[in-house]
Amino acid sequence: MAWVTGLYLAYLFLPMGLLLVGSFGDAWFNTLLPTGLTGKWYTAVWDDRTFQRAFRVSLQVAVATCAITAAVGLPLAYAIYRTASRGVRAMARVVYLLPIAVPPLVLAFGFVLVFSSDELPYLGSIWVLIGGHVVLTLPYLLQTLVGDMRHLNLAELESAAESLGAGFARSFIDIVVPALRHSLASGLIMVAALSIGEFQLSNLVAGFLTRPYPVVLLQAFYGATGFACAATVILLVLALAAAVGGALTVRGAAAARSVAA
C-alpha cells in the first residue's frame, strides 16, 4: 500500500509545492510553472498595508480566542467530566460538538441576523469576529480536555488532596490545572491554528477594517499570481508552525503521562 500513501502525499503536497514555486516566480501566465526567479512578492506582501492590518487582526483575534476559550473551556470541561450522570455527559457532548456539525455559513448567517439588528448593531466589530471564532473553536478544546481527563485519574488525585485538607478551589488550582497543562497547551495551539485559517464565518461577519488574513488573501488572487502565492505561503507557514507546536506539545504530554504511570 506504499503507492497509495505516495499518491496521497503527492496530492497533499503538490499544490503547496506549486504555491511555493509560484511565490518565487517572476511571471506565471498559462504555463505549468512560472518563469523567472524573484523574491519581490514577499517584499510586496510585507509592504502592503492591507495585509499588514489583516495580519494584525488575525493575531489579535487568535490571541483573544485562545484566552476566552481557555477561560471558558477549562472549567466547562471539568464540570462535564465530574458530572455523575452518563446521560448528562452524553447530552453535553452533543451540545458542545454542534458547532462542528453545523456549517460555519449557517452560524455566520445567525450572527448577521443577530448583530445587524437595531438592538445589537455590532456587525463588523472585532468582538463579533472573536465571538464567532470562540464558538467555532471551543468544541476542539473541550474534546481535548475531556478526553485527557479520563486518562489522568484526576478523581484519585483530588481525593488525596481533599484528605490533606485542600478545598475545591485549592484542589482545582494545584491539581487539575497543572495536570492538564500539556492538554491545554496542545488544545490552544489547535484553537489558534483554526482561528488564523478560518474564512467562511469571517468573510461574512468581519468589517472592512477587521478583515482577517484569509479574507484579504482571497482578494489577492484577483491580482498578481506571484503576490497571491507569496501571501498564501505565509499563511501555510503559520499553520505548519502551529501543527509542529501542537505535535511537540502532545508528545510532551504523552511523555509526562508515561513518567507519571
Buried (B, 14 or more C-beta within 10 A) or exposed (E): EEEEEEEEEEEEEEEEEBBBBBBBBEEBEEEEEBEEEBEEBBEBBEEBEEBEBBBEBBBBBBEBBBBBBBEBBBEBBBEBBEBEEEEEBEEBBEEBBEBEEEEBEEBBBBBBEEBBEEEEEBBBBBEBBBBBBBBBBBBBBBBBBBEBBEEBEBEEBBEEBBEEEBEEEEBBEBBBEEBBEBBBBBBBBBBBBBBBBBBBBBBBBBBEEBBBBBBBBEEBEEEBBBBBBBBBBBBBEBBEEBEEBBEEBBEBBEEBBEEEE
